[in-house]
Amino acid sequence: MARKEREQGEDAAIDMTPMLDIVFIMLIFFIVTTSFIKEAGIEVNKPTAKTVVEKKGANIFVAITADGDVWLDKRQIDPGAVRANVERLLAEQASEVVIVQADEDAEHGKVVDVMDQIKAAGVNRIAVAAIGG
């Protein structure tokens, strides 16, 4: 009789180790494959345009305010340091397109200077953000 009770008690245990291994492997997979978007960190008044096309695959945003301040990766940077910062972000995560979010009152020359530095950092496609109208 005592032997039958022991056998029934042993059958009730469930080994959770394989399930935990799979959960941790899935967690690591999702962490590694997640793409992070490097937003500018400031909201600007974008100009309106009739032909707005949404760009896919862009995860680096550079913002230029009406005062001429340049924002990248949620911090204000020196306008002369755009190239170095974009190169650093590209080394962390490759991006096909860099989007420039220029305020509608920003100086044209400042926008062109920032776009030149982005191009010098090795980005071939630069898009200017606008609001559909």
Long-range contacts (C-beta under 8 A, 24 or more apart in sequence): 35-59, 35-93, 36-93, 37-61, 38-72, 38-73, 38-89, 38-93, 39-73, 39-74, 40-71, 40-72, 40-73, 40-74, 40-101, 41-71, 41-72, 41-73, 41-74, 41-75, 42-69, 42-71, 42-76, 44-101, 44-102, 44-103, 44-106, 45-103, 45-104, 45-105, 46-101, 46-102, 46-103, 46-104, 46-129, 46-130, 46-131, 47-102, 47-104, 47-130, 47-131, 48-130, 48-131, 48-132, 48-133, 49-130, 49-131, 49-132, 49-133, 50-132, 50-133, 52-130, 52-131, 52-132, 52-133, 55-97, 55-99, 55-127, 57-95, 57-96, 57-97, 58-95, 58-96, 58-97, 58-98, 58-99, 58-127, 59-93, 59-95, 60-86, 60-89, 60-90, 60-95, 60-98, 60-99, 61-98, 61-99, 61-100, 61-101, 61-129, 62-86, 62-98, 62-99, 62-100, 62-101, 62-114, 62-118, 63-100, 63-101, 63-102, 63-103, 64-100, 64-101, 64-102, 64-103, 64-106, 64-110, 64-111, 64-114, 65-103, 65-106, 66-103, 66-104, 66-105, 66-106, 68-106, 68-107, 68-110, 70-110, 70-114, 79-110, 79-113, 79-114, 80-117, 82-114, 82-117, 82-118, 82-121, 83-117, 83-118, 83-120, 83-121, 84-121, 86-117, 86-118, 86-121, 86-123, 87-121, 87-122, 90-121, 90-122, 90-123, 95-123, 96-125, 97-123, 97-125, 97-126, 97-127, 98-123, 98-125, 98-126, 98-127, 99-126, 99-127, 99-128, 99-129, 100-126, 100-127, 100-128, 100-129, 101-129, 102-128, 102-129
